[in-house]
């Protein structure tokens, strides 16, 4: 049992050293609050700041996360390179590799789903974002 205590003591000390205590933070009740349970007053501050920055609140992604989304002025414009867009020039990941690919400028700064960037008329960096 003495050997077991030698192994556990450093782990306990390491755990204690990594614990951060914030004095002014209220103690957590352990209750999980669903995003839909947020009151409109807790969102209004974020909504006002978002609107002031030219955005709007929207739920995006698989997690249906509420976020501030900023639209791009050139949304939907045809493009063949990221340099032609405020955001990225994107196309479906399976758009043919033959010839030059024509994509569209992304609509806003909260791009979800599967897409590939279009750079110099070619598909690059295909990704799926949940």
ROVEXTOR-902145 format. One record per atom (N, C-alpha, C): atom name; residue number from 0; x, y, z. Coordinates in Angstrom, 3 decimals, always signed. Example, Ala and Ser with C-alpha at 12.3 -4.5 7.8 and 13.67 -1.06 7.14 Angstrom:
+------+------+----------+----------+----------+
: name : resi :       xx :       yy :       zz :
+------+------+----------+----------+----------+
:    N :    0 :  +13.190 :   -5.690 :   +7.800 :
:   CA :    0 :  +12.300 :   -4.500 :   +7.800 :
:    C :    0 :  +13.200 :   -3.300 :   +7.800 :
:    N :    1 :  +12.850 :   -2.250 :   +7.080 :
:   CA :    1 :  +13.670 :   -1.060 :   +7.140 :
:    C :    1 :  +12.900 :   +0.030 :   +7.870 :
+------+------+----------+----------+----------+
//
This chain:
+------+------+----------+----------+----------+
: name : resi :       xx :       yy :       zz :
+------+------+----------+----------+----------+
:    N :    0 :   +0.813 :   -1.194 :   +0.000 :
:   CA :    0 :   +0.000 :   +0.000 :   +0.000 :
:    C :    0 :   +0.856 :   +1.256 :   +0.000 :
:    N :    1 :   +2.059 :   +1.174 :   +0.540 :
:   CA :    1 :   +2.954 :   +2.321 :   +0.556 :
:    C :    1 :   +3.312 :   +2.774 :   -0.843 :
:    N :    2 :   +3.532 :   +1.821 :   -1.762 :
:   CA :    2 :   +3.878 :   +2.154 :   -3.145 :
:    C :    2 :   +2.704 :   +2.846 :   -3.838 :
:    N :    3 :   +1.480 :   +2.399 :   -3.564 :
:   CA :    3 :   +0.288 :   +3.006 :   -4.143 :
:    C :    3 :   +0.147 :   +4.464 :   -3.690 :
:    N :    4 :   +0.420 :   +4.742 :   -2.440 :
:   CA :    4 :   +0.348 :   +6.106 :   -1.915 :
:    C :    4 :   +1.365 :   +7.001 :   -2.599 :
:    N :    5 :   +2.544 :   +6.454 :   -2.944 :
:   CA :    5 :   +3.567 :   +7.247 :   -3.634 :
:    C :    5 :   +3.094 :   +7.644 :   -5.031 :
:    N :    6 :   +2.354 :   +6.764 :   -5.710 :
:   CA :    6 :   +1.841 :   +7.084 :   -7.033 :
:    C :    6 :   +0.723 :   +8.118 :   -6.965 :
:    N :    7 :   -0.154 :   +8.007 :   -6.014 :
:   CA :    7 :   -1.310 :   +8.885 :   -5.923 :
:    C :    7 :   -0.969 :  +10.280 :   -5.422 :
:    N :    8 :   +0.020 :  +10.399 :   -4.543 :
:   CA :    8 :   +0.362 :  +11.696 :   -3.969 :
:    C :    8 :   +0.742 :  +12.719 :   -5.041 :
:    N :    9 :   +1.633 :  +12.398 :   -6.000 :
:   CA :    9 :   +1.952 :  +13.402 :   -7.039 :
:    C :    9 :   +0.734 :  +13.765 :   -7.881 :
:    N :   10 :   -0.152 :  +12.789 :   -8.148 :
:   CA :   10 :   -1.344 :  +13.090 :   -8.936 :
:    C :   10 :   -2.271 :  +14.029 :   -8.186 :
:    N :   11 :   -2.414 :  +13.817 :   -6.898 :
:   CA :   11 :   -3.249 :  +14.700 :   -6.101 :
:    C :   11 :   -2.669 :  +16.102 :   -6.047 :
:    N :   12 :   -1.350 :  +16.187 :   -5.902 :
:   CA :   12 :   -0.704 :  +17.501 :   -5.872 :
:    C :   12 :   -0.833 :  +18.205 :   -7.213 :
:    N :   13 :   -0.681 :  +17.434 :   -8.302 :
:   CA :   13 :   -0.805 :  +18.006 :   -9.644 :
:    C :   13 :   -2.222 :  +18.535 :   -9.851 :
:    N :   14 :   -3.230 :  +17.778 :   -9.441 :
:   CA :   14 :   -4.617 :  +18.218 :   -9.569 :
:    C :   14 :   -4.872 :  +19.473 :   -8.763 :
:    N :   15 :   -4.307 :  +19.564 :   -7.577 :
:   CA :   15 :   -4.501 :  +20.746 :   -6.736 :
:    C :   15 :   -3.811 :  +21.955 :   -7.342 :
:    N :   16 :   -2.673 :  +21.737 :   -7.982 :
:   CA :   16 :   -1.927 :  +22.849 :   -8.569 :
:    C :   16 :   -2.638 :  +23.401 :   -9.801 :
:    N :   17 :   -3.437 :  +22.583 :  -10.483 :
:   CA :   17 :   -4.103 :  +23.011 :  -11.713 :
:    C :   17 :   -5.492 :  +23.587 :  -11.467 :
:    N :   18 :   -5.952 :  +23.565 :  -10.257 :
:   CA :   18 :   -7.284 :  +24.079 :   -9.953 :
:    C :   18 :   -7.215 :  +25.583 :   -9.770 :
:    N :   19 :   -8.088 :  +26.288 :  -10.484 :
:   CA :   19 :   -8.120 :  +27.737 :  -10.375 :
:    C :   19 :   -9.391 :  +28.138 :   -9.643 :
:    N :   20 :   -9.260 :  +28.997 :   -8.672 :
:   CA :   20 :  -10.405 :  +29.464 :   -7.908 :
:    C :   20 :  -10.589 :  +30.946 :   -8.181 :
:    N :   21 :  -11.804 :  +31.318 :   -8.536 :
:   CA :   21 :  -12.122 :  +32.716 :   -8.788 :
:    C :   21 :  -13.045 :  +33.166 :   -7.661 :
:    N :   22 :  -12.591 :  +34.130 :   -6.891 :
:   CA :   22 :  -13.314 :  +34.537 :   -5.690 :
:    C :   22 :  -14.663 :  +35.186 :   -5.982 :
:    N :   23 :  -14.767 :  +35.977 :   -7.048 :
:   CA :   23 :  -15.992 :  +36.721 :   -7.312 :
:    C :   23 :  -17.025 :  +35.936 :   -8.120 :
:    N :   24 :  -16.677 :  +34.733 :   -8.544 :
:   CA :   24 :  -17.574 :  +33.951 :   -9.371 :
:    C :   24 :  -18.565 :  +33.196 :   -8.493 :
:    N :   25 :  -19.867 :  +33.259 :   -8.811 :
:   CA :   25 :  -20.844 :  +32.535 :   -7.994 :
:    C :   25 :  -20.650 :  +31.034 :   -8.137 :
:    N :   26 :  -20.993 :  +30.318 :   -7.098 :
:   CA :   26 :  -20.839 :  +28.873 :   -7.110 :
:    C :   26 :  -21.839 :  +28.272 :   -8.078 :
:    N :   27 :  -21.371 :  +27.323 :   -8.902 :
:   CA :   27 :  -22.226 :  +26.672 :   -9.882 :
:    C :   27 :  -23.171 :  +25.698 :   -9.190 :
:    N :   28 :  -24.403 :  +25.664 :   -9.675 :
:   CA :   28 :  -25.382 :  +24.725 :   -9.132 :
:    C :   28 :  -25.316 :  +23.395 :   -9.864 :
:    N :   29 :  -24.556 :  +23.344 :  -10.952 :
:   CA :   29 :  -24.456 :  +22.132 :  -11.742 :
:    C :   29 :  -25.609 :  +21.981 :  -12.725 :
:    N :   30 :  -26.526 :  +22.921 :  -12.734 :
:   CA :   30 :  -27.683 :  +22.865 :  -13.615 :
:    C :   30 :  -27.283 :  +23.312 :  -15.011 :
:    N :   31 :  -27.683 :  +22.540 :  -16.005 :
:   CA :   31 :  -27.409 :  +22.878 :  -17.399 :
:    C :   31 :  -28.595 :  +23.669 :  -17.925 :
:    N :   32 :  -28.304 :  +24.812 :  -18.548 :
:   CA :   32 :  -29.360 :  +25.669 :  -19.076 :
:    C :   32 :  -29.362 :  +25.554 :  -20.584 :
:    N :   33 :  -30.493 :  +25.194 :  -21.155 :
:   CA :   33 :  -30.620 :  +25.081 :  -22.601 :
:    C :   33 :  -30.576 :  +26.470 :  -23.219 :
:    N :   34 :  -30.028 :  +26.595 :  -24.450 :
:   CA :   34 :  -29.968 :  +27.909 :  -25.098 :
:    C :   34 :  -31.334 :  +28.570 :  -25.227 :
:    N :   35 :  -32.399 :  +27.779 :  -25.419 :
:   CA :   35 :  -33.738 :  +28.349 :  -25.559 :
:    C :   35 :  -34.239 :  +28.960 :  -24.254 :
:    N :   36 :  -33.607 :  +28.589 :  -23.120 :
:   CA :   36 :  -34.057 :  +29.076 :  -21.825 :
:    C :   36 :  -33.506 :  +30.457 :  -21.496 :
:    N :   37 :  -32.642 :  +30.981 :  -22.355 :
:   CA :   37 :  -32.086 :  +32.309 :  -22.109 :
:    C :   37 :  -33.192 :  +33.343 :  -22.229 :
:    N :   38 :  -33.166 :  +34.305 :  -21.368 :
:   CA :   38 :  -34.192 :  +35.344 :  -21.422 :
:    C :   38 :  -33.862 :  +36.341 :  -22.513 :
:    N :   39 :  -34.864 :  +37.022 :  -22.980 :
:   CA :   39 :  -34.624 :  +38.006 :  -24.037 :
:    C :   39 :  -33.753 :  +39.144 :  -23.537 :
:    N :   40 :  -33.791 :  +39.433 :  -22.230 :
:   CA :   40 :  -32.959 :  +40.522 :  -21.720 :
:    C :   40 :  -31.486 :  +40.138 :  -21.732 :
:    N :   41 :  -31.162 :  +38.844 :  -21.552 :
:   CA :   41 :  -29.759 :  +38.439 :  -21.592 :
:    C :   41 :  -29.238 :  +38.436 :  -23.016 :
:    N :   42 :  -30.129 :  +38.287 :  -23.991 :
:   CA :   42 :  -29.725 :  +38.287 :  -25.390 :
:    C :   42 :  -29.727 :  +39.708 :  -25.951 :
:    N :   43 :  -30.535 :  +40.608 :  -25.406 :
:   CA :   43 :  -30.690 :  +41.935 :  -25.989 :
:    C :   43 :  -29.380 :  +42.713 :  -26.041 :
:    N :   44 :  -28.527 :  +42.542 :  -25.058 :
:   CA :   44 :  -27.233 :  +43.232 :  -25.087 :
:    C :   44 :  -26.419 :  +42.738 :  -26.274 :
:    N :   45 :  -26.352 :  +41.417 :  -26.452 :
:   CA :   45 :  -25.631 :  +40.861 :  -27.586 :
:    C :   45 :  -26.306 :  +41.262 :  -28.898 :
:    N :   46 :  -27.628 :  +41.269 :  -28.915 :
:   CA :   46 :  -28.361 :  +41.632 :  -30.110 :
:    C :   46 :  -28.086 :  +43.082 :  -30.503 :
:    N :   47 :  -28.093 :  +43.971 :  -29.532 :
:   CA :   47 :  -27.818 :  +45.384 :  -29.814 :
:    C :   47 :  -26.409 :  +45.577 :  -30.351 :
:    N :   48 :  -25.445 :  +44.927 :  -29.724 :
:   CA :   48 :  -24.050 :  +45.044 :  -30.169 :
:    C :   48 :  -23.883 :  +44.430 :  -31.556 :
:    N :   49 :  -24.548 :  +43.306 :  -31.781 :
:   CA :   49 :  -24.476 :  +42.633 :  -33.076 :
:    C :   49 :  -25.063 :  +43.519 :  -34.171 :
:    N :   50 :  -26.240 :  +44.053 :  -33.917 :
:   CA :   50 :  -26.898 :  +44.930 :  -34.890 :
:    C :   50 :  -26.061 :  +46.171 :  -35.162 :
:    N :   51 :  -25.474 :  +46.731 :  -34.117 :
:   CA :   51 :  -24.623 :  +47.916 :  -34.276 :
:    C :   51 :  -23.416 :  +47.618 :  -35.152 :
:    N :   52 :  -22.957 :  +46.368 :  -35.141 :
:   CA :   52 :  -21.805 :  +45.970 :  -35.952 :
:    C :   52 :  -22.225 :  +45.491 :  -37.344 :
:    N :   53 :  -23.511 :  +45.655 :  -37.684 :
:   CA :   53 :  -23.985 :  +45.297 :  -39.010 :
:    C :   53 :  -24.408 :  +43.845 :  -39.148 :
:    N :   54 :  -24.614 :  +43.153 :  -38.037 :
:   CA :   54 :  -24.985 :  +41.744 :  -38.096 :
:    C :   54 :  -26.401 :  +41.487 :  -37.618 :
:    N :   55 :  -26.708 :  +40.221 :  -37.496 :
:   CA :   55 :  -28.003 :  +39.789 :  -36.969 :
:    C :   55 :  -27.788 :  +38.479 :  -36.224 :
:    N :   56 :  -28.655 :  +38.209 :  -35.251 :
:   CA :   56 :  -28.568 :  +36.970 :  -34.491 :
:    C :   56 :  -29.248 :  +35.852 :  -35.269 :
:    N :   57 :  -28.578 :  +34.687 :  -35.302 :
:   CA :   57 :  -29.144 :  +33.539 :  -35.987 :
:    C :   57 :  -28.590 :  +32.280 :  -35.342 :
:    N :   58 :  -29.339 :  +31.203 :  -35.413 :
:   CA :   58 :  -28.873 :  +29.909 :  -34.898 :
:    C :   58 :  -28.283 :  +29.143 :  -36.064 :
:    N :   59 :  -27.062 :  +28.652 :  -35.877 :
:   CA :   59 :  -26.353 :  +27.980 :  -36.961 :
:    C :   59 :  -25.715 :  +26.688 :  -36.472 :
:    N :   60 :  -25.420 :  +25.813 :  -37.424 :
:   CA :   60 :  -24.697 :  +24.580 :  -37.154 :
:    C :   60 :  -25.574 :  +23.497 :  -36.552 :
:    N :   61 :  -24.983 :  +22.334 :  -36.407 :
:   CA :   61 :  -25.701 :  +21.193 :  -35.823 :
:    C :   61 :  -26.141 :  +21.464 :  -34.403 :
:    N :   62 :  -25.344 :  +22.241 :  -33.670 :
:   CA :   62 :  -25.659 :  +22.547 :  -32.278 :
:    C :   62 :  -26.704 :  +23.656 :  -32.161 :
:    N :   63 :  -27.098 :  +24.216 :  -33.310 :
:   CA :   63 :  -28.088 :  +25.292 :  -33.306 :
:    C :   63 :  -27.653 :  +26.437 :  -32.391 :
:    N :   64 :  -26.384 :  +26.811 :  -32.505 :
:   CA :   64 :  -25.781 :  +27.822 :  -31.657 :
:    C :   64 :  -26.184 :  +29.226 :  -32.098 :
:    N :   65 :  -26.624 :  +30.029 :  -31.140 :
:   CA :   65 :  -26.980 :  +31.416 :  -31.425 :
:    C :   65 :  -25.692 :  +32.215 :  -31.605 :
:    N :   66 :  -25.573 :  +32.901 :  -32.726 :
:   CA :   66 :  -24.364 :  +33.684 :  -32.999 :
:    C :   66 :  -24.702 :  +34.940 :  -33.781 :
:    N :   67 :  -23.778 :  +35.866 :  -33.748 :
:   CA :   67 :  -23.909 :  +37.093 :  -34.517 :
:    C :   67 :  -23.337 :  +36.839 :  -35.911 :
:    N :   68 :  -24.165 :  +37.007 :  -36.929 :
:   CA :   68 :  -23.780 :  +36.729 :  -38.307 :
:    C :   68 :  -23.701 :  +38.036 :  -39.071 :
:    N :   69 :  -22.597 :  +38.226 :  -39.795 :
:   CA :   69 :  -22.398 :  +39.448 :  -40.581 :
:    C :   69 :  -22.448 :  +39.099 :  -42.069 :
:    N :   70 :  -23.448 :  +39.612 :  -42.792 :
:   CA :   70 :  -23.544 :  +39.323 :  -44.224 :
:    C :   70 :  -22.463 :  +40.058 :  -45.018 :
:    N :   71 :  -22.107 :  +39.455 :  -46.148 :
:   CA :   71 :  -21.147 :  +40.081 :  -47.058 :
:    C :   71 :  -21.896 :  +40.767 :  -48.194 :
:    N :   72 :  -21.418 :  +41.927 :  -48.616 :
:   CA :   72 :  -22.077 :  +42.718 :  -49.667 :
:    C :   72 :  -22.084 :  +41.988 :  -51.011 :
:    N :   73 :  -21.081 :  +41.144 :  -51.260 :
:   CA :   73 :  -20.993 :  +40.468 :  -52.559 :
:    C :   73 :  -21.533 :  +39.037 :  -52.518 :
:    N :   74 :  -22.370 :  +38.730 :  -51.553 :
:   CA :   74 :  -22.931 :  +37.383 :  -51.394 :
:    C :   74 :  -23.566 :  +36.877 :  -52.685 :
:    N :   75 :  -23.204 :  +35.657 :  -53.077 :
:   CA :   75 :  -23.787 :  +35.027 :  -54.256 :
:    C :   75 :  -23.163 :  +35.406 :  -55.581 :
:    N :   76 :  -22.242 :  +36.365 :  -55.591 :
:   CA :   76 :  -21.584 :  +36.775 :  -56.836 :
:    C :   76 :  -20.721 :  +35.613 :  -57.352 :
:    N :   77 :  -20.708 :  +35.398 :  -58.664 :
:   CA :   77 :  -19.871 :  +34.351 :  -59.234 :
:    C :   77 :  -18.402 :  +34.740 :  -59.108 :
:    N :   78 :  -17.558 :  +33.722 :  -58.860 :
:   CA :   78 :  -16.129 :  +33.988 :  -58.660 :
:    C :   78 :  -15.313 :  +32.765 :  -59.075 :
:    N :   79 :  -14.034 :  +33.006 :  -59.292 :
:   CA :   79 :  -13.103 :  +31.916 :  -59.588 :
:    C :   79 :  -11.911 :  +31.928 :  -58.632 :
:    N :   80 :  -11.952 :  +32.834 :  -57.629 :
:   CA :   80 :  -10.851 :  +32.921 :  -56.667 :
:    C :   80 :  -11.315 :  +33.676 :  -55.418 :
:    N :   81 :  -10.756 :  +33.294 :  -54.264 :
:   CA :   81 :  -11.062 :  +33.964 :  -53.000 :
:    C :   81 :  -10.819 :  +35.473 :  -53.063 :
:    N :   82 :   -9.850 :  +35.898 :  -53.852 :
:   CA :   82 :   -9.488 :  +37.312 :  -53.937 :
:    C :   82 :  -10.617 :  +38.167 :  -54.512 :
:    N :   83 :  -11.597 :  +37.532 :  -55.138 :
:   CA :   83 :  -12.709 :  +38.252 :  -55.753 :
:    C :   83 :  -13.882 :  +38.456 :  -54.787 :
:    N :   84 :  -13.744 :  +37.983 :  -53.550 :
:   CA :   84 :  -14.844 :  +38.017 :  -52.589 :
:    C :   84 :  -14.427 :  +38.667 :  -51.270 :
:    N :   85 :  -15.427 :  +39.222 :  -50.561 :
:   CA :   85 :  -15.177 :  +39.712 :  -49.206 :
:    C :   85 :  -14.849 :  +38.549 :  -48.287 :
:    N :   86 :  -15.516 :  +37.410 :  -48.476 :
:   CA :   86 :  -15.259 :  +36.189 :  -47.713 :
:    C :   86 :  -14.487 :  +35.217 :  -48.581 :
:    N :   87 :  -15.013 :  +34.004 :  -48.699 :
:   CA :   87 :  -14.390 :  +32.975 :  -49.528 :
:    C :   87 :  -15.210 :  +32.745 :  -50.785 :
:    N :   88 :  -14.541 :  +32.328 :  -51.835 :
:   CA :   88 :  -15.202 :  +31.858 :  -53.046 :
:    C :   88 :  -15.396 :  +30.362 :  -52.823 :
:    N :   89 :  -16.644 :  +29.892 :  -52.826 :
:   CA :   89 :  -16.912 :  +28.496 :  -52.485 :
:    C :   89 :  -17.747 :  +27.812 :  -53.559 :
:    N :   90 :  -17.618 :  +26.480 :  -53.587 :
:   CA :   90 :  -18.404 :  +25.642 :  -54.490 :
:    C :   90 :  -18.623 :  +24.306 :  -53.795 :
:    N :   91 :  -19.509 :  +23.502 :  -54.340 :
:   CA :   91 :  -19.734 :  +22.164 :  -53.806 :
:    C :   91 :  -18.433 :  +21.364 :  -53.938 :
:    N :   92 :  -18.107 :  +20.545 :  -52.930 :
:   CA :   92 :  -16.843 :  +19.795 :  -52.967 :
:    C :   92 :  -16.736 :  +18.857 :  -54.152 :
:    N :   93 :  -17.853 :  +18.445 :  -54.730 :
:   CA :   93 :  -17.809 :  +17.498 :  -55.838 :
:    C :   93 :  -17.984 :  +18.158 :  -57.205 :
:    N :   94 :  -17.909 :  +19.500 :  -57.269 :
:   CA :   94 :  -17.947 :  +20.164 :  -58.573 :
:    C :   94 :  -16.745 :  +19.674 :  -59.369 :
:    N :   95 :  -16.990 :  +19.320 :  -60.615 :
:   CA :   95 :  -16.001 :  +18.650 :  -61.460 :
:    C :   95 :  -14.612 :  +19.262 :  -61.491 :
:    N :   96 :  -13.589 :  +18.406 :  -61.523 :
:   CA :   96 :  -12.206 :  +18.886 :  -61.613 :
:    C :   96 :  -11.817 :  +19.286 :  -63.032 :
:    N :   97 :  -12.671 :  +18.982 :  -64.013 :
:   CA :   97 :  -12.347 :  +19.312 :  -65.399 :
:    C :   97 :  -12.668 :  +20.777 :  -65.679 :
:    N :   98 :  -11.724 :  +21.485 :  -66.253 :
:   CA :   98 :  -11.937 :  +22.884 :  -66.592 :
:    C :   98 :  -11.912 :  +23.796 :  -65.378 :
:    N :   99 :  -12.247 :  +25.042 :  -65.612 :
:   CA :   99 :  -12.240 :  +26.031 :  -64.540 :
:    C :   99 :  -13.538 :  +25.956 :  -63.746 :
:    N :  100 :  -13.398 :  +25.972 :  -62.426 :
:   CA :  100 :  -14.562 :  +25.923 :  -61.543 :
:    C :  100 :  -15.019 :  +27.352 :  -61.261 :
:    N :  101 :  -16.318 :  +27.586 :  -61.362 :
:   CA :  101 :  -16.901 :  +28.872 :  -61.009 :
:    C :  101 :  -17.701 :  +28.653 :  -59.725 :
:    N :  102 :  -17.339 :  +29.396 :  -58.697 :
:   CA :  102 :  -18.038 :  +29.295 :  -57.423 :
:    C :  102 :  -18.855 :  +30.539 :  -57.169 :
:    N :  103 :  -19.277 :  +30.703 :  -55.918 :
:   CA :  103 :  -20.000 :  +31.910 :  -55.514 :
:    C :  103 :  -19.384 :  +32.450 :  -54.226 :
:    N :  104 :  -19.462 :  +33.747 :  -54.073 :
:   CA :  104 :  -18.963 :  +34.366 :  -52.848 :
:    C :  104 :  -19.891 :  +33.978 :  -51.697 :
:    N :  105 :  -19.296 :  +33.600 :  -50.566 :
:   CA :  105 :  -20.110 :  +33.165 :  -49.431 :
:    C :  105 :  -21.011 :  +34.287 :  -48.961 :
:    N :  106 :  -22.164 :  +33.893 :  -48.411 :
:   CA :  106 :  -23.194 :  +34.860 :  -48.034 :
:    C :  106 :  -22.837 :  +35.666 :  -46.791 :
:    N :  107 :  -22.191 :  +35.016 :  -45.806 :
:   CA :  107 :  -21.904 :  +35.683 :  -44.542 :
:    C :  107 :  -20.712 :  +35.028 :  -43.851 :
:    N :  108 :  -20.362 :  +35.539 :  -42.674 :
:   CA :  108 :  -19.168 :  +35.043 :  -41.981 :
:    C :  108 :  -19.427 :  +33.827 :  -41.098 :
:    N :  109 :  -20.576 :  +33.187 :  -41.238 :
:   CA :  109 :  -20.894 :  +31.985 :  -40.469 :
:    C :  109 :  -21.191 :  +30.851 :  -41.441 :
:    N :  110 :  -20.162 :  +30.393 :  -42.116 :
:   CA :  110 :  -20.287 :  +29.393 :  -43.176 :
:    C :  110 :  -20.279 :  +27.985 :  -42.582 :
:    N :  111 :  -21.388 :  +27.270 :  -42.740 :
:   CA :  111 :  -21.515 :  +25.902 :  -42.264 :
:    C :  111 :  -21.857 :  +25.001 :  -43.432 :
:    N :  112 :  -21.670 :  +23.699 :  -43.253 :
:   CA :  112 :  -21.972 :  +22.725 :  -44.288 :
:    C :  112 :  -20.697 :  +22.269 :  -44.976 :
:    N :  113 :  -20.854 :  +21.555 :  -46.075 :
:   CA :  113 :  -19.710 :  +21.045 :  -46.834 :
:    C :  113 :  -19.462 :  +21.951 :  -48.039 :
:    N :  114 :  -18.233 :  +22.340 :  -48.216 :
:   CA :  114 :  -17.870 :  +23.207 :  -49.325 :
:    C :  114 :  -16.377 :  +23.087 :  -49.603 :
:    N :  115 :  -15.977 :  +23.564 :  -50.759 :
:   CA :  115 :  -14.557 :  +23.667 :  -51.104 :
:    C :  115 :  -14.303 :  +25.110 :  -51.509 :
:    N :  116 :  -13.142 :  +25.604 :  -51.174 :
:   CA :  116 :  -12.767 :  +26.947 :  -51.617 :
:    C :  116 :  -12.337 :  +26.870 :  -53.073 :
:    N :  117 :  -12.571 :  +27.937 :  -53.788 :
:   CA :  117 :  -12.136 :  +28.028 :  -55.182 :
:    C :  117 :  -10.979 :  +29.019 :  -55.231 :
:    N :  118 :   -9.836 :  +28.529 :  -55.668 :
:   CA :  118 :   -8.638 :  +29.353 :  -55.795 :
:    C :  118 :   -8.073 :  +29.149 :  -57.194 :
:    N :  119 :   -7.927 :  +30.226 :  -57.921 :
:   CA :  119 :   -7.396 :  +30.193 :  -59.280 :
:    C :  119 :   -8.171 :  +29.200 :  -60.157 :
:    N :  120 :   -9.504 :  +29.183 :  -59.978 :
:   CA :  120 :  -10.357 :  +28.339 :  -60.800 :
:    C :  120 :  -10.355 :  +26.861 :  -60.450 :
:    N :  121 :   -9.714 :  +26.486 :  -59.360 :
:   CA :  121 :   -9.624 :  +25.087 :  -58.947 :
:    C :  121 :  -10.184 :  +24.918 :  -57.538 :
:    N :  122 :  -10.751 :  +23.749 :  -57.263 :
:   CA :  122 :  -11.246 :  +23.440 :  -55.926 :
:    C :  122 :  -10.080 :  +23.091 :  -55.011 :
:    N :  123 :  -10.047 :  +23.712 :  -53.838 :
:   CA :  123 :   -9.023 :  +23.405 :  -52.841 :
:    C :  123 :   -9.680 :  +23.389 :  -51.465 :
:    N :  124 :   -9.045 :  +22.787 :  -50.505 :
:   CA :  124 :   -9.461 :  +22.803 :  -49.100 :
:    C :  124 :  -10.938 :  +22.472 :  -48.896 :
:    N :  125 :  -11.376 :  +21.323 :  -49.365 :
:   CA :  125 :  -12.753 :  +20.892 :  -49.112 :
:    C :  125 :  -12.896 :  +20.570 :  -47.622 :
:    N :  126 :  -14.033 :  +20.973 :  -47.028 :
:   CA :  126 :  -14.255 :  +20.785 :  -45.606 :
:    C :  126 :  -15.748 :  +20.728 :  -45.326 :
:    N :  127 :  -16.095 :  +20.069 :  -44.243 :
:   CA :  127 :  -17.477 :  +20.077 :  -43.751 :
:    C :  127 :  -17.446 :  +20.662 :  -42.354 :
:    N :  128 :  -18.221 :  +21.698 :  -42.132 :
:   CA :  128 :  -18.271 :  +22.380 :  -40.842 :
:    C :  128 :  -19.665 :  +22.188 :  -40.249 :
:    N :  129 :  -19.690 :  +21.598 :  -39.062 :
:   CA :  129 :  -20.975 :  +21.355 :  -38.398 :
:    C :  129 :  -21.336 :  +22.525 :  -37.553 :
+------+------+----------+----------+----------+
//
